[in-house]
Amino acid sequence: MHSPELQSKIALWRQRAAEGTMTQEDYREAITLLREGRLAAAHAAASSKGKAKKPPADGDSLLDELDGL
């Protein structure tokens, strides 16, 4: 489960996305924080099952793509 702080940020990002006011910095922060959570979950799953089936998407590549927008 997400922390209360992250849940608050997600709600804010959803609101900004609906309003069309998301900034590149908002997207960067969202990708970074959500990626951290997915990496932790993938690591936990790999530890409990022996091996992860597919590595998570490369967050650095995703952030680099934002620069081109």
Residue pairs with C-beta under 8 A, 6 or more apart in sequence:
2 10
2 37
6 33
6 37
9 29
9 30
9 33
10 30
13 22
13 26
13 30
16 22
16 26
24 66
24 69
27 66
28 63
28 66
31 59
31 62
31 63
31 66
32 59
32 63
35 56
35 57
35 59
35 62
38 56
39 56
42 52
42 55
42 56
43 52
45 52
46 52
